Amino acid sequence: MQFSLLILGSPYSSQSVGTAHRFAEATLESGHSLYRIFFYHDGVYCGNQLSCPPQDEPNIPAQWSALAAQHDIDLVVCIASALKRGVIDSDEAERYEQSAANLAANFSISGLGQLIDANIHSDRVITFGP
């Protein structure tokens, strides 16, 4: 079965992000596939490479990035939500004349069309959020 995930919760304020990550790992371990993981609203903070959690807490952007690299998963951050929250890639940083980009490795910025595409190409879309 092919799944996509929609993540709405903030990574350090909501248990939903950790639950989504464990679900993603279990899905892959069970032999299923993940088509796309779409981060929307405060979920876009999962793609902020400048997050610096204490050493005894997980580095959530690094965890998602590693999972994507290991299993070739498409991690998409909603552009409208990301821009409002200061999560940008190098193209958007140049476009908006910002001095730096902070989108974590293996994440991409795109629009809601990618969420629609995920709905079309997945057997199930599971939402994790507040």
Secondary structure as UniProt FT lines:
FT   STRAND          2..7
FT   TURN            11..13
FT   HELIX           15..29
FT   TURN            30..31
FT   STRAND          33..39
FT   HELIX           41..47
FT   TURN            49..50
FT   TURN            55..56
FT   HELIX           60..71
FT   STRAND          74..78
FT   HELIX           79..85
FT   HELIX           90..95
FT   TURN            96..97
FT   TURN            105..106
FT   STRAND          107..110
FT   HELIX           113..121
FT   STRAND          124..128
//
